[in-house]
Amino acid sequence: MDKGFLRELVVAFQIIAENYSGEEQKVVRSIADGYYLEEALAADGPVKLAELEALRDARD
């Protein structure tokens, strides 16, 4: 996929999440995580991938 499109998609979920609160907001924010969109964006950067993995582990 085009990285520009993926970045816009990740940002869009964050913007949409602002319209919700509580559990609904968490669900909308987690959509990009569930599809590993950030990881797809960072696929060519091992440092960024490691950071994302650490963040994901911290959340779980």
Backbone as XML, in Angstrom:
<?xml version="1.0"?>
<chain id="A" units="angstrom">
  <residue number="1" name="MET">
    <atom name="N" x="0.832" y="-1.192" z="0.000"/>
    <atom name="CA" x="0.000" y="0.000" z="0.000"/>
    <atom name="C" x="0.870" y="1.247" z="0.000"/>
  </residue>
  <residue number="2" name="ASP">
    <atom name="N" x="0.313" y="2.298" z="-0.484"/>
    <atom name="CA" x="0.980" y="3.593" z="-0.515"/>
    <atom name="C" x="1.143" y="4.130" z="0.906"/>
  </residue>
  <residue number="3" name="LYS">
    <atom name="N" x="2.373" y="4.490" z="1.272"/>
    <atom name="CA" x="2.638" y="4.951" z="2.639"/>
    <atom name="C" x="1.916" y="6.258" z="2.963"/>
  </residue>
  <residue number="4" name="GLY">
    <atom name="N" x="1.753" y="7.129" z="1.980"/>
    <atom name="CA" x="1.016" y="8.372" z="2.215"/>
    <atom name="C" x="-0.427" y="8.085" z="2.598"/>
  </residue>
  <residue number="5" name="PHE">
    <atom name="N" x="-1.032" y="7.140" z="1.899"/>
    <atom name="CA" x="-2.408" y="6.756" z="2.199"/>
    <atom name="C" x="-2.506" y="6.129" z="3.587"/>
  </residue>
  <residue number="6" name="LEU">
    <atom name="N" x="-1.558" y="5.255" z="3.913"/>
    <atom name="CA" x="-1.572" y="4.630" z="5.231"/>
    <atom name="C" x="-1.448" y="5.665" z="6.342"/>
  </residue>
  <residue number="7" name="ARG">
    <atom name="N" x="-0.566" y="6.644" z="6.150"/>
    <atom name="CA" x="-0.392" y="7.704" z="7.152"/>
    <atom name="C" x="-1.694" y="8.467" z="7.327"/>
  </residue>
  <residue number="8" name="GLU">
    <atom name="N" x="-2.358" y="8.819" z="6.221"/>
    <atom name="CA" x="-3.635" y="9.532" z="6.306"/>
    <atom name="C" x="-4.680" y="8.695" z="7.026"/>
  </residue>
  <residue number="9" name="LEU">
    <atom name="N" x="-4.671" y="7.398" z="6.801"/>
    <atom name="CA" x="-5.623" y="6.510" z="7.451"/>
    <atom name="C" x="-5.392" y="6.453" z="8.957"/>
  </residue>
  <residue number="10" name="VAL">
    <atom name="N" x="-4.142" y="6.345" z="9.370"/>
    <atom name="CA" x="-3.814" y="6.327" z="10.793"/>
    <atom name="C" x="-4.262" y="7.637" z="11.450"/>
  </residue>
  <residue number="11" name="VAL">
    <atom name="N" x="-3.965" y="8.741" z="10.814"/>
    <atom name="CA" x="-4.351" y="10.056" z="11.353"/>
    <atom name="C" x="-5.877" y="10.189" z="11.392"/>
  </residue>
  <residue number="12" name="ALA">
    <atom name="N" x="-6.548" y="9.684" z="10.377"/>
    <atom name="CA" x="-8.011" y="9.786" z="10.326"/>
    <atom name="C" x="-8.656" y="9.072" z="11.511"/>
  </residue>
  <residue number="13" name="PHE">
    <atom name="N" x="-8.147" y="7.896" z="11.869"/>
    <atom name="CA" x="-8.710" y="7.188" z="13.022"/>
    <atom name="C" x="-8.528" y="7.994" z="14.302"/>
  </residue>
  <residue number="14" name="GLN">
    <atom name="N" x="-7.408" y="8.685" z="14.444"/>
    <atom name="CA" x="-7.183" y="9.508" z="15.622"/>
    <atom name="C" x="-8.160" y="10.688" z="15.660"/>
  </residue>
  <residue number="15" name="ILE">
    <atom name="N" x="-8.390" y="11.287" z="14.507"/>
    <atom name="CA" x="-9.326" y="12.422" z="14.432"/>
    <atom name="C" x="-10.751" y="11.964" z="14.717"/>
  </residue>
  <residue number="16" name="ILE">
    <atom name="N" x="-11.136" y="10.844" z="14.137"/>
    <atom name="CA" x="-12.485" y="10.312" z="14.355"/>
    <atom name="C" x="-12.679" y="9.956" z="15.824"/>
  </residue>
  <residue number="17" name="ALA">
    <atom name="N" x="-11.651" y="9.413" z="16.457"/>
    <atom name="CA" x="-11.749" y="9.011" z="17.864"/>
    <atom name="C" x="-12.060" y="10.193" z="18.768"/>
  </residue>
  <residue number="18" name="GLU">
    <atom name="N" x="-11.647" y="11.381" z="18.379"/>
    <atom name="CA" x="-11.915" y="12.573" z="19.189"/>
    <atom name="C" x="-13.412" y="12.853" z="19.327"/>
  </residue>
  <residue number="19" name="ASN">
    <atom name="N" x="-14.217" y="12.303" z="18.428"/>
    <atom name="CA" x="-15.664" y="12.504" z="18.480"/>
    <atom name="C" x="-16.357" y="11.571" z="19.470"/>
  </residue>
  <residue number="20" name="TYR">
    <atom name="N" x="-15.599" y="10.687" z="20.081"/>
    <atom name="CA" x="-16.140" y="9.717" z="21.010"/>
    <atom name="C" x="-15.470" y="9.867" z="22.369"/>
  </residue>
  <residue number="21" name="SER">
    <atom name="N" x="-15.995" y="9.166" z="23.338"/>
    <atom name="CA" x="-15.380" y="9.174" z="24.658"/>
    <atom name="C" x="-15.413" y="7.762" z="25.231"/>
  </residue>
  <residue number="22" name="GLY">
    <atom name="N" x="-14.633" y="7.569" z="26.255"/>
    <atom name="CA" x="-14.642" y="6.295" z="26.965"/>
    <atom name="C" x="-14.221" y="5.121" z="26.099"/>
  </residue>
  <residue number="23" name="GLU">
    <atom name="N" x="-14.946" y="4.040" z="26.261"/>
    <atom name="CA" x="-14.616" y="2.795" z="25.572"/>
    <atom name="C" x="-14.711" y="2.933" z="24.048"/>
  </residue>
  <residue number="24" name="GLU">
    <atom name="N" x="-15.691" y="3.687" z="23.562"/>
    <atom name="CA" x="-15.822" y="3.874" z="22.118"/>
    <atom name="C" x="-14.590" y="4.542" z="21.532"/>
  </residue>
  <residue number="25" name="GLN">
    <atom name="N" x="-14.054" y="5.526" z="22.247"/>
    <atom name="CA" x="-12.851" y="6.219" z="21.782"/>
    <atom name="C" x="-11.676" y="5.244" z="21.711"/>
  </residue>
  <residue number="26" name="LYS">
    <atom name="N" x="-11.533" y="4.396" z="22.717"/>
    <atom name="CA" x="-10.455" y="3.403" z="22.719"/>
    <atom name="C" x="-10.590" y="2.444" z="21.539"/>
  </residue>
  <residue number="27" name="VAL">
    <atom name="N" x="-11.819" y="2.043" z="21.245"/>
    <atom name="CA" x="-12.049" y="1.114" z="20.135"/>
    <atom name="C" x="-11.647" y="1.743" z="18.811"/>
  </residue>
  <residue number="28" name="VAL">
    <atom name="N" x="-12.054" y="2.984" z="18.582"/>
    <atom name="CA" x="-11.721" y="3.652" z="17.321"/>
    <atom name="C" x="-10.214" y="3.848" z="17.209"/>
  </residue>
  <residue number="29" name="ARG">
    <atom name="N" x="-9.576" y="4.247" z="18.291"/>
    <atom name="CA" x="-8.112" y="4.434" z="18.256"/>
    <atom name="C" x="-7.378" y="3.129" z="18.015"/>
  </residue>
  <residue number="30" name="SER">
    <atom name="N" x="-7.951" y="2.022" z="18.452"/>
    <atom name="CA" x="-7.271" y="0.736" z="18.315"/>
    <atom name="C" x="-7.431" y="0.113" z="16.926"/>
  </residue>
  <residue number="31" name="ILE">
    <atom name="N" x="-8.259" y="0.679" z="16.080"/>
    <atom name="CA" x="-8.454" y="0.113" z="14.743"/>
    <atom name="C" x="-7.136" y="0.090" z="13.973"/>
  </residue>
  <residue number="32" name="ALA">
    <atom name="N" x="-6.414" y="1.184" z="13.974"/>
    <atom name="CA" x="-5.131" y="1.230" z="13.262"/>
    <atom name="C" x="-4.149" y="0.220" z="13.848"/>
  </residue>
  <residue number="33" name="ASP">
    <atom name="N" x="-4.180" y="0.041" z="15.172"/>
    <atom name="CA" x="-3.305" y="-0.949" z="15.815"/>
    <atom name="C" x="-3.691" y="-2.363" z="15.409"/>
  </residue>
  <residue number="34" name="GLY">
    <atom name="N" x="-4.986" y="-2.616" z="15.360"/>
    <atom name="CA" x="-5.469" y="-3.950" z="15.030"/>
    <atom name="C" x="-5.068" y="-4.412" z="13.646"/>
  </residue>
  <residue number="35" name="TYR">
    <atom name="N" x="-4.919" y="-3.477" z="12.745"/>
    <atom name="CA" x="-4.508" y="-3.813" z="11.375"/>
    <atom name="C" x="-3.018" y="-3.563" z="11.145"/>
  </residue>
  <residue number="36" name="TYR">
    <atom name="N" x="-2.292" y="-3.248" z="12.216"/>
    <atom name="CA" x="-0.841" y="-3.041" z="12.162"/>
    <atom name="C" x="-0.443" y="-2.003" z="11.104"/>
  </residue>
  <residue number="37" name="LEU">
    <atom name="N" x="-1.221" y="-0.933" z="11.015"/>
    <atom name="CA" x="-0.942" y="0.108" z="10.012"/>
    <atom name="C" x="0.361" y="0.833" z="10.302"/>
  </residue>
  <residue number="38" name="GLU">
    <atom name="N" x="0.616" y="1.142" z="11.567"/>
    <atom name="CA" x="1.871" y="1.818" z="11.904"/>
    <atom name="C" x="3.066" y="0.929" z="11.562"/>
  </residue>
  <residue number="39" name="GLU">
    <atom name="N" x="2.930" y="-0.376" z="11.811"/>
    <atom name="CA" x="4.017" y="-1.291" z="11.489"/>
    <atom name="C" x="4.260" y="-1.340" z="9.990"/>
  </residue>
  <residue number="40" name="ALA">
    <atom name="N" x="3.210" y="-1.278" z="9.210"/>
    <atom name="CA" x="3.369" y="-1.259" z="7.754"/>
    <atom name="C" x="4.120" y="-0.009" z="7.314"/>
  </residue>
  <residue number="41" name="LEU">
    <atom name="N" x="3.850" y="1.110" z="7.976"/>
    <atom name="CA" x="4.548" y="2.353" z="7.656"/>
    <atom name="C" x="6.022" y="2.291" z="8.035"/>
  </residue>
  <residue number="42" name="ALA">
    <atom name="N" x="6.327" y="1.551" z="9.093"/>
    <atom name="CA" x="7.689" y="1.504" z="9.607"/>
    <atom name="C" x="8.453" y="0.270" z="9.134"/>
  </residue>
  <residue number="43" name="ALA">
    <atom name="N" x="7.927" y="-0.427" z="8.165"/>
    <atom name="CA" x="8.508" y="-1.702" z="7.743"/>
    <atom name="C" x="9.978" y="-1.600" z="7.353"/>
  </residue>
  <residue number="44" name="ASP">
    <atom name="N" x="10.397" y="-0.470" z="6.841"/>
    <atom name="CA" x="11.790" y="-0.334" z="6.417"/>
    <atom name="C" x="12.672" y="0.323" z="7.480"/>
  </residue>
  <residue number="45" name="GLY">
    <atom name="N" x="12.151" y="0.469" z="8.690"/>
    <atom name="CA" x="12.917" y="1.076" z="9.776"/>
    <atom name="C" x="12.916" y="0.201" z="11.011"/>
  </residue>
  <residue number="46" name="PRO">
    <atom name="N" x="13.958" y="-0.589" z="11.209"/>
    <atom name="CA" x="13.973" y="-1.517" z="12.342"/>
    <atom name="C" x="13.862" y="-0.832" z="13.708"/>
  </residue>
  <residue number="47" name="VAL">
    <atom name="N" x="14.392" y="0.369" z="13.832"/>
    <atom name="CA" x="14.299" y="1.088" z="15.116"/>
    <atom name="C" x="12.847" y="1.459" z="15.389"/>
  </residue>
  <residue number="48" name="LYS">
    <atom name="N" x="12.174" y="1.984" z="14.392"/>
    <atom name="CA" x="10.765" y="2.366" z="14.552"/>
    <atom name="C" x="9.909" y="1.134" z="14.835"/>
  </residue>
  <residue number="49" name="LEU">
    <atom name="N" x="10.197" y="0.028" z="14.158"/>
    <atom name="CA" x="9.455" y="-1.205" z="14.423"/>
    <atom name="C" x="9.642" y="-1.656" z="15.869"/>
  </residue>
  <residue number="50" name="ALA">
    <atom name="N" x="10.851" y="-1.564" z="16.374"/>
    <atom name="CA" x="11.119" y="-1.945" z="17.767"/>
    <atom name="C" x="10.364" y="-1.031" z="18.728"/>
  </residue>
  <residue number="51" name="GLU">
    <atom name="N" x="10.309" y="0.272" z="18.428"/>
    <atom name="CA" x="9.567" y="1.216" z="19.265"/>
    <atom name="C" x="8.085" y="0.874" z="19.284"/>
  </residue>
  <residue number="52" name="LEU">
    <atom name="N" x="7.536" y="0.576" z="18.102"/>
    <atom name="CA" x="6.119" y="0.225" z="18.018"/>
    <atom name="C" x="5.819" y="-1.060" z="18.783"/>
  </residue>
  <residue number="53" name="GLU">
    <atom name="N" x="6.716" y="-2.024" z="18.676"/>
    <atom name="CA" x="6.526" y="-3.278" z="19.396"/>
    <atom name="C" x="6.547" y="-3.040" z="20.901"/>
  </residue>
  <residue number="54" name="ALA">
    <atom name="N" x="7.459" y="-2.199" z="21.377"/>
    <atom name="CA" x="7.528" y="-1.879" z="22.803"/>
    <atom name="C" x="6.254" y="-1.182" z="23.275"/>
  </residue>
  <residue number="55" name="LEU">
    <atom name="N" x="5.754" y="-0.256" z="22.469"/>
    <atom name="CA" x="4.515" y="0.436" z="22.816"/>
    <atom name="C" x="3.343" y="-0.535" z="22.873"/>
  </residue>
  <residue number="56" name="ARG">
    <atom name="N" x="3.268" y="-1.425" z="21.900"/>
    <atom name="CA" x="2.193" y="-2.414" z="21.856"/>
    <atom name="C" x="2.268" y="-3.331" z="23.084"/>
  </residue>
  <residue number="57" name="ASP">
    <atom name="N" x="3.470" y="-3.780" z="23.422"/>
    <atom name="CA" x="3.647" y="-4.640" z="24.591"/>
    <atom name="C" x="3.249" y="-3.924" z="25.879"/>
  </residue>
  <residue number="58" name="ALA">
    <atom name="N" x="3.574" y="-2.635" z="25.967"/>
    <atom name="CA" x="3.235" y="-1.853" z="27.154"/>
    <atom name="C" x="1.715" y="-1.714" z="27.311"/>
  </residue>
  <residue number="59" name="ARG">
    <atom name="N" x="1.018" y="-1.621" z="26.193"/>
    <atom name="CA" x="-0.451" y="-1.490" z="26.242"/>
    <atom name="C" x="-1.127" y="-2.796" z="26.624"/>
  </residue>
  <residue number="60" name="ASP">
    <atom name="N" x="-0.504" y="-3.900" z="26.237"/>
    <atom name="CA" x="-1.124" y="-5.221" z="26.491"/>
    <atom name="C" x="-0.894" y="-5.661" z="27.869"/>
  </residue>
</chain>
